[in-house]
């Protein structure tokens, strides 16, 4: 715990970390990114493995994406992480790219479900088809930006067809828990 970020893995200064398996677990930090902190144009690719049992006081119990950074998730699982402020599973200030079979479930912020938290300028790019068993709950501070690999033309379709309330699968507005699924 350096007080800033990255209880398990710290990626910064244009660095890249790709995870294909293994575990990042049991880390705790008073800053951001209990499991993984990505900042200053860093890139984190999660293709397999498990990020679980991590905590952060400020945000991103599992992963925090900050300051010009990108998180690309096509597989793996982020579950059972906690944050006191924002994003029990993933806290996104910048860009989060999803495709394949990402699983982000059972993360909490305080006592509430909070899998992915998007701040004002955060972007979620659904870069490819999501598998039907790839739940990703999303909470937006303000209306987030959803794009696709083909650009904004299909963004409205993705938001309408792939975002829904975790509890009743209906299309919802900002501030509610949402789910991306295909």
N, C-alpha and C positions, 0 to 999 in steps of 0.2 A: 504494500500500500504506500505509494509515493504521494498520495493526497491529490494527485491530478487525474490519472487514468491508467487503466490497464492492469487490473489485479492479476490476470493470468498472462495475457499477451498484449504488448504495447507496439503499435505499428505507426510510424510517423515519418515525416520528412521524405515523402514520395516513396517510402518503402512498400514492399508487397509481401503478403503472407497468404499462401494457399494451403487450405486444410482439406485433406482427402480421407481422413480417418482419425481415430484416437479420441481423446476426451480433454476438454478444458473444464475442470470442475473444482468446486470448493474454495473459490477465491472470494475475497471481500475487500472492498475499497471505499474510502470516504469520498472519493471523487466520482468519475464516470467510467463506465465500462468494467464491470466486475470481472467478466470473463475476457473480453477483448475490447481495446480502445483503439480506434482508427482515426488519425487526425493528420493535419498538414499535408493534404493530397496523398495520403496513404491509400492502399487498396487491400481489401480483405476478400478472398474467395473461399466460400464454404461449399465444398463438393461432397463431403461425407463427414462422419464423425458426430460427436455429441458435445454440446455446450450446456451444462446443467449445474445447478446448485451453487451459482455465483450470486453475489449481492453487491449493489452499489448504492451509496446514499443519494447521489445526485441524479443519475440516470443511466439507463442501459445496464440492467443487471447482468444480461448475457453479453450484449454487444452495444457499443456506442459509436456512431459514425458522425464525425465532427470535422469542421474546418476544411472544406474542399475535398473530402474523402469519399470513397465509394465502397459499398459492400455488395458483392455479387454472390447470390445464393441460388444454387441449382440443386442442392441436396443437403443432407445432414439434418440435424434436429437441434432446436433451441427450446429447452423445456425446464421448468422448475427453477427458474431464476427469479430474483426479487430486486426491486428498486424502491427507494423511499420517495423519489420525486417523479420521474418520468420513465416510461419504457421498461417494464419488468424484464421483457425478453430482449428487445432491440429499441434503442433510442436513436432516431434518425434526424439529423440536422441537415444533411446533404442528400446523397443519392443512394437508393437501395434498388438493386436490379434483381428481379425474381424470374425464375423459369424452372422447369423440371419438377422435382419432387421435394420442395422445401417444407419442413414441418416446424411450425412455431406455435407451441401450445402450452397451456398450464403455467404461464408466467404471471407474476403479480406485481402491482404497484400499490403499496399500502395493503389493504385487504381486498382490492378489486382486481379482476382479470385485466391484464394489460400486456399484450404480446408484442405489439409494435406501436411506438408513439412517433408521429410525424410532427415536427415543428413547422412554423410558417412557410419557409422556403424549401422544405424537404420534398423530394421527388421519389415516387415509386414507379419504376419502369418494368412492366411485365414484358420481358424480352422474348418469351416463348411460351408455348402451351404449358399450363400448370396441370399436373396430374390430379385426378379427381380426389385422391386422398392426401392432398397437400393443403391443409388448413393454415391460414395466416390471418390472425385477428389484427385489425388495425384501428387505432384511435388517432384522430387528427385534431391538432390544436385549432387550426382553421382549415378551410377546404384545401386538401392536399392536391398534388399534381400527379395524375396517373397518365402515363404514356405507354406506348408499345414500341416494339423494335421498328415498326413501319411508320412511326411518327404520331402526331397528335390526331390524325384522321380517325383512328379507332379508339382514342382515349375515352370518349363518351361511352362507347359500347362496353369497354372494359369496366368503367366505373359503374355502369348500370347493371351489367351482367355478372360481374365478378366481385362486387363488394356488397355485403349484406350484414345485417345485425347478427352477432353470434348466437343470440337466444332464439330468434324467430325467423331468420333467413329473409327478412324484408329489407328493401333498400332504405338506407337511413341517411341522415345528414351529419354535419360535423359534430364532434364532441361525443359521439356514441361509439361503442365497440363495433367494429366492422370485420368482415371476413372476406378474404380473397380466396376464391376457389373456382375451379372450372367445372 
